[in-house]
Structures are given as structure tokens and as C-alpha cells.
């Protein structure tokens, strides 16, 4: 049975599901939401945003954040995997137009 968590993007109020094994960034894109991104491996920091609530984990040893940034709730969605439902603040997120 596949599990998933829900992610809410603030301040826009958009939600999307994050299937087990998918990063936040990949899941947002599948749902038609574009988050700022570039490298997709946790080093460029283009996707950095704030985790307002919930828990995430990383599958890489060094996700490109300082201990202070982690303590302040900053995350990298390109390499972040939810462990609960989430609220993330991503002011630069845009909804992709639906294809007809």
C-alpha cells in the first residue's frame, strides 16, 4: 500500500500530495506547482524555503544547510522527503497553467 503526505504551500494556499519516495520538489511539479529550483541535489540552494509545520528528512548526508538554518526551519525541497503532513512557505511558487 502506497502512503503519502499532504503539503500546503503558504501564502498561496495550494496543496499537493507527496507520495512515498518522492521529494517535495518532484511532487509539487507533478501537481502543477513550480517551486524555485536549479540543481535538484541540495547544493545550489535555489529552492530554499521555510518549513512552517510538519517533519521532513533528507536521504543525503549534507543537504546544503547550516545547522543554524536548519534550526530556523529552512529546508531544501529538492532533497526533502516528508514524514508528516507539511506547511511550507514558498513565496516564489507559481502554479503552472493546465494543458488543454
PyMOL CGO cylinders between C-alpha atoms (Angstrom):
from pymol import cmd
from pymol.cgo import CYLINDER

trace = [
    CYLINDER, 0.00, 0.00, 0.00, 1.40, 3.37, -1.00, 0.3, 1, 1, 1, 1, 1, 1,
    CYLINDER, 1.40, 3.37, -1.00, 1.46, 6.12, 1.59, 0.3, 1, 1, 1, 1, 1, 1,
    CYLINDER, 1.46, 6.12, 1.59, 1.53, 9.83, 1.01, 0.3, 1, 1, 1, 1, 1, 1,
    CYLINDER, 1.53, 9.83, 1.01, 1.51, 13.06, 2.90, 0.3, 1, 1, 1, 1, 1, 1,
    CYLINDER, 1.51, 13.06, 2.90, -0.13, 16.36, 2.04, 0.3, 1, 1, 1, 1, 1, 1,
    CYLINDER, -0.13, 16.36, 2.04, 1.83, 19.58, 1.57, 0.3, 1, 1, 1, 1, 1, 1,
    CYLINDER, 1.83, 19.58, 1.57, 0.33, 23.06, 1.79, 0.3, 1, 1, 1, 1, 1, 1,
    CYLINDER, 0.33, 23.06, 1.79, 2.18, 25.99, 0.22, 0.3, 1, 1, 1, 1, 1, 1,
    CYLINDER, 2.18, 25.99, 0.22, 1.86, 29.30, 2.05, 0.3, 1, 1, 1, 1, 1, 1,
    CYLINDER, 1.86, 29.30, 2.05, 0.95, 32.03, 1.38, 0.3, 1, 1, 1, 1, 1, 1,
    CYLINDER, 0.95, 32.03, 1.38, -0.78, 30.76, -1.79, 0.3, 1, 1, 1, 1, 1, 1,
    CYLINDER, -0.78, 30.76, -1.79, -2.86, 28.07, -0.08, 0.3, 1, 1, 1, 1, 1, 1,
    CYLINDER, -2.86, 28.07, -0.08, -2.16, 25.41, -2.73, 0.3, 1, 1, 1, 1, 1, 1,
    CYLINDER, -2.16, 25.41, -2.73, -2.00, 21.78, -1.65, 0.3, 1, 1, 1, 1, 1, 1,
    CYLINDER, -2.00, 21.78, -1.65, -0.50, 18.70, -3.24, 0.3, 1, 1, 1, 1, 1, 1,
    CYLINDER, -0.50, 18.70, -3.24, 0.16, 15.09, -2.28, 0.3, 1, 1, 1, 1, 1, 1,
    CYLINDER, 0.16, 15.09, -2.28, 3.68, 13.76, -1.79, 0.3, 1, 1, 1, 1, 1, 1,
    CYLINDER, 3.68, 13.76, -1.79, 3.78, 10.01, -2.50, 0.3, 1, 1, 1, 1, 1, 1,
    CYLINDER, 3.78, 10.01, -2.50, 6.19, 7.87, -0.51, 0.3, 1, 1, 1, 1, 1, 1,
    CYLINDER, 6.19, 7.87, -0.51, 9.66, 8.06, -2.06, 0.3, 1, 1, 1, 1, 1, 1,
    CYLINDER, 9.66, 8.06, -2.06, 9.11, 11.39, -3.84, 0.3, 1, 1, 1, 1, 1, 1,
    CYLINDER, 9.11, 11.39, -3.84, 10.77, 14.67, -2.89, 0.3, 1, 1, 1, 1, 1, 1,
    CYLINDER, 10.77, 14.67, -2.89, 8.72, 17.77, -2.19, 0.3, 1, 1, 1, 1, 1, 1,
    CYLINDER, 8.72, 17.77, -2.19, 10.02, 19.43, -5.35, 0.3, 1, 1, 1, 1, 1, 1,
    CYLINDER, 10.02, 19.43, -5.35, 9.20, 16.49, -7.63, 0.3, 1, 1, 1, 1, 1, 1,
    CYLINDER, 9.20, 16.49, -7.63, 5.73, 16.10, -6.12, 0.3, 1, 1, 1, 1, 1, 1,
    CYLINDER, 5.73, 16.10, -6.12, 4.95, 19.79, -6.47, 0.3, 1, 1, 1, 1, 1, 1,
    CYLINDER, 4.95, 19.79, -6.47, 5.90, 19.66, -10.14, 0.3, 1, 1, 1, 1, 1, 1,
    CYLINDER, 5.90, 19.66, -10.14, 3.69, 16.61, -10.69, 0.3, 1, 1, 1, 1, 1, 1,
    CYLINDER, 3.69, 16.61, -10.69, 0.83, 18.62, -9.15, 0.3, 1, 1, 1, 1, 1, 1,
    CYLINDER, 0.83, 18.62, -9.15, 1.42, 21.58, -11.48, 0.3, 1, 1, 1, 1, 1, 1,
    CYLINDER, 1.42, 21.58, -11.48, 3.19, 23.81, -8.97, 0.3, 1, 1, 1, 1, 1, 1,
    CYLINDER, 3.19, 23.81, -8.97, 6.60, 25.20, -9.87, 0.3, 1, 1, 1, 1, 1, 1,
    CYLINDER, 6.60, 25.20, -9.87, 8.92, 25.81, -6.94, 0.3, 1, 1, 1, 1, 1, 1,
    CYLINDER, 8.92, 25.81, -6.94, 12.17, 27.71, -7.50, 0.3, 1, 1, 1, 1, 1, 1,
    CYLINDER, 12.17, 27.71, -7.50, 14.89, 25.14, -8.32, 0.3, 1, 1, 1, 1, 1, 1,
    CYLINDER, 14.89, 25.14, -8.32, 18.08, 24.56, -10.21, 0.3, 1, 1, 1, 1, 1, 1,
    CYLINDER, 18.08, 24.56, -10.21, 20.49, 21.75, -9.24, 0.3, 1, 1, 1, 1, 1, 1,
    CYLINDER, 20.49, 21.75, -9.24, 17.99, 19.28, -7.70, 0.3, 1, 1, 1, 1, 1, 1,
    CYLINDER, 17.99, 19.28, -7.70, 20.69, 17.77, -5.47, 0.3, 1, 1, 1, 1, 1, 1,
    CYLINDER, 20.69, 17.77, -5.47, 20.76, 20.05, -2.43, 0.3, 1, 1, 1, 1, 1, 1,
    CYLINDER, 20.76, 20.05, -2.43, 23.79, 22.16, -3.25, 0.3, 1, 1, 1, 1, 1, 1,
    CYLINDER, 23.79, 22.16, -3.25, 22.69, 25.32, -5.11, 0.3, 1, 1, 1, 1, 1, 1,
    CYLINDER, 22.69, 25.32, -5.11, 20.10, 26.39, -2.51, 0.3, 1, 1, 1, 1, 1, 1,
    CYLINDER, 20.10, 26.39, -2.51, 17.78, 27.90, -5.15, 0.3, 1, 1, 1, 1, 1, 1,
    CYLINDER, 17.78, 27.90, -5.15, 14.80, 26.05, -3.66, 0.3, 1, 1, 1, 1, 1, 1,
    CYLINDER, 14.80, 26.05, -3.66, 15.43, 27.04, -0.01, 0.3, 1, 1, 1, 1, 1, 1,
    CYLINDER, 15.43, 27.04, -0.01, 12.19, 27.72, 1.82, 0.3, 1, 1, 1, 1, 1, 1,
    CYLINDER, 12.19, 27.72, 1.82, 10.68, 27.66, 5.29, 0.3, 1, 1, 1, 1, 1, 1,
    CYLINDER, 10.68, 27.66, 5.29, 9.04, 24.66, 6.94, 0.3, 1, 1, 1, 1, 1, 1,
    CYLINDER, 9.04, 24.66, 6.94, 6.12, 26.09, 8.94, 0.3, 1, 1, 1, 1, 1, 1,
    CYLINDER, 6.12, 26.09, 8.94, 4.86, 22.78, 10.31, 0.3, 1, 1, 1, 1, 1, 1,
    CYLINDER, 4.86, 22.78, 10.31, 5.50, 19.08, 9.90, 0.3, 1, 1, 1, 1, 1, 1,
    CYLINDER, 5.50, 19.08, 9.90, 8.60, 16.92, 9.68, 0.3, 1, 1, 1, 1, 1, 1,
    CYLINDER, 8.60, 16.92, 9.68, 10.94, 16.14, 6.79, 0.3, 1, 1, 1, 1, 1, 1,
    CYLINDER, 10.94, 16.14, 6.79, 14.03, 14.02, 6.35, 0.3, 1, 1, 1, 1, 1, 1,
    CYLINDER, 14.03, 14.02, 6.35, 16.93, 14.01, 3.91, 0.3, 1, 1, 1, 1, 1, 1,
    CYLINDER, 16.93, 14.01, 3.91, 18.44, 11.00, 2.20, 0.3, 1, 1, 1, 1, 1, 1,
    CYLINDER, 18.44, 11.00, 2.20, 21.78, 12.69, 1.67, 0.3, 1, 1, 1, 1, 1, 1,
    CYLINDER, 21.78, 12.69, 1.67, 24.37, 13.41, 4.36, 0.3, 1, 1, 1, 1, 1, 1,
    CYLINDER, 24.37, 13.41, 4.36, 24.84, 17.10, 3.57, 0.3, 1, 1, 1, 1, 1, 1,
    CYLINDER, 24.84, 17.10, 3.57, 21.75, 18.88, 2.26, 0.3, 1, 1, 1, 1, 1, 1,
    CYLINDER, 21.75, 18.88, 2.26, 23.47, 22.27, 1.86, 0.3, 1, 1, 1, 1, 1, 1,
    CYLINDER, 23.47, 22.27, 1.86, 22.07, 23.92, 5.00, 0.3, 1, 1, 1, 1, 1, 1,
    CYLINDER, 22.07, 23.92, 5.00, 23.95, 25.17, 8.03, 0.3, 1, 1, 1, 1, 1, 1,
    CYLINDER, 23.95, 25.17, 8.03, 22.90, 23.95, 11.49, 0.3, 1, 1, 1, 1, 1, 1,
    CYLINDER, 22.90, 23.95, 11.49, 21.57, 27.48, 12.16, 0.3, 1, 1, 1, 1, 1, 1,
    CYLINDER, 21.57, 27.48, 12.16, 19.44, 27.42, 9.01, 0.3, 1, 1, 1, 1, 1, 1,
    CYLINDER, 19.44, 27.42, 9.01, 18.04, 24.02, 9.95, 0.3, 1, 1, 1, 1, 1, 1,
    CYLINDER, 18.04, 24.02, 9.95, 17.26, 25.32, 13.44, 0.3, 1, 1, 1, 1, 1, 1,
    CYLINDER, 17.26, 25.32, 13.44, 15.45, 28.28, 11.84, 0.3, 1, 1, 1, 1, 1, 1,
    CYLINDER, 15.45, 28.28, 11.84, 13.22, 25.86, 9.91, 0.3, 1, 1, 1, 1, 1, 1,
    CYLINDER, 13.22, 25.86, 9.91, 14.76, 26.27, 6.47, 0.3, 1, 1, 1, 1, 1, 1,
    CYLINDER, 14.76, 26.27, 6.47, 14.60, 23.27, 4.14, 0.3, 1, 1, 1, 1, 1, 1,
    CYLINDER, 14.60, 23.27, 4.14, 15.62, 22.28, 0.60, 0.3, 1, 1, 1, 1, 1, 1,
    CYLINDER, 15.62, 22.28, 0.60, 12.53, 20.79, -1.12, 0.3, 1, 1, 1, 1, 1, 1,
    CYLINDER, 12.53, 20.79, -1.12, 14.61, 19.24, -3.89, 0.3, 1, 1, 1, 1, 1, 1,
    CYLINDER, 14.61, 19.24, -3.89, 16.02, 16.70, -1.44, 0.3, 1, 1, 1, 1, 1, 1,
    CYLINDER, 16.02, 16.70, -1.44, 13.40, 16.84, 1.36, 0.3, 1, 1, 1, 1, 1, 1,
    CYLINDER, 13.40, 16.84, 1.36, 11.05, 13.93, 1.98, 0.3, 1, 1, 1, 1, 1, 1,
    CYLINDER, 11.05, 13.93, 1.98, 8.03, 14.40, 4.26, 0.3, 1, 1, 1, 1, 1, 1,
    CYLINDER, 8.03, 14.40, 4.26, 7.50, 12.36, 7.40, 0.3, 1, 1, 1, 1, 1, 1,
    CYLINDER, 7.50, 12.36, 7.40, 4.14, 14.04, 8.12, 0.3, 1, 1, 1, 1, 1, 1,
    CYLINDER, 4.14, 14.04, 8.12, 1.74, 16.49, 6.51, 0.3, 1, 1, 1, 1, 1, 1,
    CYLINDER, 1.74, 16.49, 6.51, 3.55, 19.79, 5.89, 0.3, 1, 1, 1, 1, 1, 1,
    CYLINDER, 3.55, 19.79, 5.89, 3.08, 23.51, 5.56, 0.3, 1, 1, 1, 1, 1, 1,
    CYLINDER, 3.08, 23.51, 5.56, 5.91, 25.21, 3.66, 0.3, 1, 1, 1, 1, 1, 1,
    CYLINDER, 5.91, 25.21, 3.66, 6.35, 28.92, 2.91, 0.3, 1, 1, 1, 1, 1, 1,
    CYLINDER, 6.35, 28.92, 2.91, 7.42, 29.41, -0.71, 0.3, 1, 1, 1, 1, 1, 1,
    CYLINDER, 7.42, 29.41, -0.71, 6.74, 32.98, -1.84, 0.3, 1, 1, 1, 1, 1, 1,
    CYLINDER, 6.74, 32.98, -1.84, 8.24, 32.27, -5.31, 0.3, 1, 1, 1, 1, 1, 1,
    CYLINDER, 8.24, 32.27, -5.31, 5.97, 29.31, -6.12, 0.3, 1, 1, 1, 1, 1, 1,
    CYLINDER, 5.97, 29.31, -6.12, 3.82, 29.58, -9.23, 0.3, 1, 1, 1, 1, 1, 1,
    CYLINDER, 3.82, 29.58, -9.23, 1.02, 27.41, -10.50, 0.3, 1, 1, 1, 1, 1, 1,
    CYLINDER, 1.02, 27.41, -10.50, 1.66, 26.04, -13.97, 0.3, 1, 1, 1, 1, 1, 1,
    CYLINDER, 1.66, 26.04, -13.97, -1.16, 26.57, -16.44, 0.3, 1, 1, 1, 1, 1, 1,
    CYLINDER, -1.16, 26.57, -16.44, -3.24, 23.47, -17.06, 0.3, 1, 1, 1, 1, 1, 1,
    CYLINDER, -3.24, 23.47, -17.06, -2.84, 21.95, -20.50, 0.3, 1, 1, 1, 1, 1, 1,
    CYLINDER, -2.84, 21.95, -20.50, -5.96, 21.72, -22.61, 0.3, 1, 1, 1, 1, 1, 1,
]
cmd.load_cgo(trace, "trace")
